[in-house]
Amino acid sequence: MRITDGLSPKKVFYYFEEISKIPRGSGNTKAISDYCVRFAESNGFKCLQDDSNNCIIFAPAVGCDKAEPILLAGHLDMVCEKAPDCTKDMEKEGIDLAVDGDNLSAVGTTLGADDGIAVAMILALLDSDNKRPPVEAVFTTDEETGMDGAKNIDTSSLRGKMMINLDSEDEGVFTVSCAGGNRTRCILPIKREEYDGETLKITVSGLKGGHSGAEIHRGRANADMLLGRILNYVLPICEARIISVNGGLKDNAIPTSAEAIVKTKSPEELKKAVCEISEVIKNDYSSVDDGIAINVKEAASKEKAANADSTEKAVAMLSALPCGLISMSRDIEGLPETSLNLGILKTEESEISAEFCIRSSVLLKKEELKSRLALIMRAIGGKVISFGDYPAWEYKKESRLRSVMTEVYEEMYKNEPVITSIHGGVECGLFSDKIDGLDCVSIGPNLKDIHTYRESMSISSVKRTWEFLLEVLNELAKG
């Protein structure tokens, strides 16, 4: 028996469960892309697949003959995070779905509704006889790691000038513009040497985390930065050397855990100092992140410790580099304007790297943050590498698509939709760069705690969003 049997809309949840069986983390998208190709072939639709595993399916109109094509877009990849005790290999195994009342979630892992629900809705639509204009279904890859699929996709075959992007997380909210951003990696060379002392592991865990675009303004703790704060407090009290600091898996996810392995000649003093700063940190975040746990225990390591100079510079890097919300928009109330998130902290034999996701709706401020990171890193003998740059999606004052969608929403729900901009990156910016005059709106059902193993999706919200999408397409089919 299927987990989603009995859920409505039946065909949407059928396809969601089907694709949930396919491992599809960023960088691992060939299988899910091939699934879409097979779907197109079995239904007699023209399909294009490129070297990035992007897939475009061209479906004819149903019940109309004069309407212009509509682009429906979603990304094939998902963020693969799991609970500390989860043993699933998300590179090779699909996810296990679970239904609890109105919520659909996954057992111990991210659900992948971001953006699996878009894929499921589009496939369900194409596998239906609902009235609609010609559809150009665009499935991109590696959105979660820099929107590389959208950057590489060839749009020359697309005729549509309107796009509904199904990659939002709040029902009744129409996203119509977004910030631009990039990834910036800070790299600190380190030197190692023999050092006598007891090896200890400091762990930070239990944080709420979340999406660094959607949650950055909520003041939640970043495990990587907490690790730097702890080390900065501890090292002046007792002599210690860093062996490694690691935390976080995705630069666009606020890290929920991190760890440092250190050597010290004064283990009891170090434990006492960690206990002291732990109480301060927990008190600081008690109202926004009340599950923080900080522990120290004996450990073993075959690696040499970083020397005194490298240890000092590593702590300086983790303490001095900015992280979190930088400024709020002066034009749109409640919208973060500029931020950065340290999402991946990694130690290798000869270097420590800290990878940031930088976001801003103001180009100059995005560049200023890159420059600020570079200045700090140069001061301590490091460097930065920036990549994955993507443009902001600018607000379109005149939008036929937005007007139609607003009218349909008001008629269906006797209420006005929320028209907004977001701080997270959206592929609409890249498509708007590639397709002159493209008119975009991004929508989606209610999702909670995306990019974490607590992610869930409202079943009833999926039904309402699906019904709304069908009615919008029915209206657009009138031409």
N, C-alpha and C positions, 0 to 999 in steps of 0.2 A: 504493500500500500504506500502511495506517495504521501509525503508529509503535508503537501499543500492541497490534497484532495478536499473538496468542500469549500475552499476559499474562492472568493469572487473579486475580480473577474477571472474566471476559470483558466482561460487561455493565457493570460498574462502570467499567472502564477505557475502554470505548466512550464512555460519557457524559463521563468526564473529558476525553478527547480532543476531544469535540464542544464542550464549553464552553470548552476552552482556545483554540479558534478565535475566541472572542468577547472583544473588549476589555472588561474589567470592573473597572478601577480604581475606587476609592472616588469617588463623584460622577459616575460614568459607567456606570450600572447599568441603564439602560432596556432595552438590547438583551438582556442576560442575563435580566432579569425577563420580557421578552416571550417569550423562548425557553421559560421554565418555563410560561407561560400556554399557549403552543401545545402543549407536551407534555401539559398537563392536558386541553385541548380534544380532542386527538387520541385520548386514552384514555377520554374520556367522564367525566372527573372534574369536580366542582364546583371553581371556582377564584375567588379574590378577589385583586385587585391594587389597590394604593392609589397616592396621589400621590407617595409616597416610593419607589415601585417595589418595595415589599414584596409578597410573593406567598404566598398560603396555598392549598394544594391539599388537598382532602378526598377520601380514598380509602376505600372500604368494606373491611370485614374480609374475610379470605380463610381459609376453613376453620374458622370459628367464628362464633357468633352471640350470645354473651353477654358478651364482654369489653368493658371500658371503652376509650375511645379513648386512643391514645398520641400525644403530640406528638414529632415528630422535627424538629430544628432545625439550621440552618446559615446562614451568611451568604454572599451572592452576590458581594460585592466582595473585592478582593485588594489588597495593597500592590504598587505598581509601582516596583520598583527595577531598575537595570540596571548592567552592568559599564561602566567608563569608556569603553571602545572600542565599545560596542554602539550601533548607529544606529537600532534599532527605535523606531518611534513607538507607544508603548503605549496612547495614546489612540485609535488607529485600527487597530492591528494586533493579532492574537492572538499567543500565545506559541508558540515552536517547541520541541517536546518532544524529549527524548533519553533513551535507555535505556542504562545502563551496569551490567551485572550485575544486582544486586538493587535498584538505585537508578533512580528516575525523576526527571529534572531538566529544566530549560529552558536553552536556548542563550542565555547572556548576560543573562538576566533572572530575576526571581523566578518560581517555578513556579506560585504560586497554589494550592498544595495547602491552604493556609490561606486560604479554607476550601472550595476547589473540591472536595476529596474528599468533604466532607459532601453537597454538592449532587449529586455523581455517585452516591454510595451511596443517597441517598434516591430519586433518579429510577430507579436500577436496581431498588430494592426495589418501587417502585410499578409498574414494568414487569415484574413477575414474578408467579408463582403461589405464592410461599412463604407458609406459614401465618402469619397476623398478625392483631392486633386492628385496628379501624378506625384509620386513620392521618390525623393532621392535620399535614401537612408545612408547616413555617413557614420561609420563606426571607426573610431580612432584608437590608437594604442599609446601606452606609456604617458597618459595624461598626468598621472600622479607623481611622476618623476621628472617633470619639466615640459609636458605637453609635446614631446618629440614627434608623436604621430601626426598631430595637427600641423606641426612645423614642416614635416616632410611630405605631407599629402599633396598630390596634384589635383587641383580643383578645376582644371580646364574642361573636364567633361560635365561639370555641373551647370545646369541652366537656371536653377532656382535663385531668386533674389530675396527670399524670406526663409528664415531658419528658426525652428523651435528646438532649442537645446534642452534636453531632459536631464540636466545635471545639477538641479537645485534640491534643497533639503527642507523647504518649508512650503506647505500647501497654501495656495492663495497669495503667494508672493511672486511677483514678476520681477526678475532681475534683468536690468536693461543696460548695465555698464559695470566695469570692474577695474581693479588695480592691475598695473603691470608688475613684473618682478624678475628675479633671477636667482641663481644659486651661486653662492660665494664660499669657497673652501679656504680656510685659514690653515696654513701649514707651518709647524714649528719643528725645526731639526732638533734632535736631542742626542746627547752623548751618554753612553752607559759606562759603568765601572763596577768593580767589586766593592761591596759594602756589607759589612757585618751588622746583623740586627735581626729582629723577629719580623716575620712577614705577616701582615694583617690585611684583611679586606674590609673596606668601608662600603656599605651598600645603601642606596637611596631607593625606596620603592613606595608603591601604594598611591602614586599621584593620579589625578584625574586625566591629565593629558588633554588630547583633542586636536582638532584641525587648527593649524597655525593661522589660517585665514579667518575661520569662523569663530574661534575661541580666544584669540590673542588678547582681546581687550578685557577679558574677564578676570585677569590678574592671577591666573593659575600658575602654580610653580612649574619650573622647568628642571627636571632631574639633573641634567648636565650642569646647569648653572648652580644648582644647590651643591653639587659636588665641589665646584670651584670655591664656593663660599665656605664650605666646611674645611677644605684644605687651607684656605687663606687664614682661617682662624686657628687651625691646629698647628701648622708648621712653625710659627713664631714661638709657640709654647714648648714644643719638644722637637728635637732633631729627627727628621725623617726624610726619606727619599721616595720619589714616585717610581713604581715599576710600570704601571699602566693606568689609564683612565679611559673608560668606555661607557657609552650610553646612547640609546636611541637608534632607530633603524631607518627612519624616513625624515628628510629635512623639512617636510611640510606637516609633520606630526609633532606635537609638543611631547618630549620624552617623559615616559612614566616611571622609568627606572634608570639607574646608572651605578657604576661601581668604580672604586679606585683600589688598586693593590699597592701597598706601600711597605717599606722597610723602616724600622725604627729601633733605636737603642733604648727607648723609654716606652714600652708598650702600655704600661698602666697609665702613664701620663697622657698618652695619646687617646686611650679609651675614655679617660675622664674628660678630656677636652672635647671629644666628639659628642659625648653626652651633654655637655654644657651648651654647645652651639645647637644641638638637636632641639633642645627645649625652646630656644629662642626662635628657631625656624618654624617649629610647629605652632607656636603662638602667633607668629607673623601671618601664617596662612590659615589659621583656624576657621575663618569665616568663608574661605573660598576653596580650600583644598585640605580637608580635615583628616585625610587618610594617610598622611605622610609617615613613613617608617624609616628610621635611620639606625643602622646596626653596624657593629664591628665584631669580627671574629678572626681567629687564627686561620691562616691560609698557607699555601705552598706555591712557589714559583721557581722555575729554573732560569728565568731571565735575570740578567743583571739589572740593578737599579739605575735610574738616571743619575747623573752626577749632580752636585749641589747647584751649579749654575742652570742646568737644564730643568731641574725641579723648580727652582725659583721662577724661571721664565714660563714654565707650564702653568703654575699657579697664577702668575700675572696675566697670562692669556685668558684663563677661565674667569678671572675676577674683573679684568678691565674691559673685555669685549662687551659691547652693548648687546642686549637681548630683550625682546618683548615689544610692547607698544611704545612707539616713539611720539606719535602725535595723532590727534583726531581731526577729522575733516572740519573745516570752518564753514563749508557750504551745505553739507548734508548732516543733519543732526544724528548723533549716535554711530556714525560711520568711521572706523579707523582709517586714517589716511596713510600712515607710514609705520612699518614694523619690521622686525626681523626675528627669526626663530633659529636657535641652535638646535638642530634636530639630530645630527649624527656626530658623536664624539668617538674617535677611534685612535688607538695606539698601535704603532708598528715598531719594528726594531729600531729604526733611526729617526722616527718622526711621530708627532702627535698632530692629528688633523681635526678641525672643528668646522662642520659644514652648516652653513646658514641658508635659510630661505628668506630673501628680502622682498618686501612688497611695498608698493606705493602707487597712489593714483597721480602723483606728481613726479614726472621724469627726473627733474633736478634733485629731488630729495632721495630718490632711489640711487642716483649716482653719488650723492653725498655720503650715503651709508656705506657704499662700496669703498669710497675713499677713506672713510673713517676706520674701517676694518684694516685697510692696507697700511694706514699710518701707524696704528697700534702694533701690527705684526712686524713692520719694518723696525720699529723701535726696540723690539725684543729679538731681532735677528730672524724673523720669519718672513713669509710671503703669502699672497692670496692668488687664487685662480677663480675667475668668474666664468660662468657658463649657463646655458639654459635660459637666456634672456627672452622675455616675451612682452608684447606691447599691452598697454592698457586698452580697454574696450570703451570707447567714448559714447556718451549718451546721445541718442538720436532724437532731436526735438520733434520731428515729424515722422511718425511710424504707423503705417497702415496695419501692420501685424499687431502692434500693441493696442491699437484702437479696436480692432476686431476682437481680440482676446478679452479686452476689458468689457466690451459690450456683451459678449457671451457670458462672461463670469457674472456680471451684474444681473443678467436675465436669469441665469440658473440659480444663483445663491442670494439674490436680493441684497447684495453687499458689494462694496468696492474692493478690488484687490489692492494689495500693497505694492506700489511701484518703487523699486529700490535699486541701489548699487551695492556691491559687495567688495570686501577687502581681499577675498580669495581670487586666484587666477581662474579665468574661464576661457575655454577654447574659442568662444565667439570673437575675442579680440584678434586671434590669429586668422580666423576665417574672414573677418571684416577687412583685414589687411590684404587678403588674397582675392576677395570677390568685391569688386567695386559696387558700392551702394547697397551692400547687404543689410537687411533689416532683421534684427535678432531679438528674441526674448527667451530667457531661460526659466524653466519651471520644474517642479517635481513634487512628489508626495512628502509627507513628514518623515524624516529620518532623525534618529538620536544617536549621539556619541559616535559619529562616523570616525573612521581611522583608529578605533579602539575595539578591543574584544567585547565591549559592552554594546556595540552597535545594534540598533533595532529599527524596524520599519513598521509604520502603522498600516495595517491591512485595509481598514476602512478608508484611509486617506488615499491609498493606491486606487481603490475603486472610484472615488470621487475624481481624482486626477485623470484617470483613464476616461471617464465619462465626459469630463471637460475637454480633453484632447479630441475625442471623437466629435464633439459638437463644434469645436473650432474648425476642424478639418471639413466638416459638413458645410459650415458657413463659407469657408474659403473656396469650396468646390462650386459655389454659385458664381464665382468669377468677379 
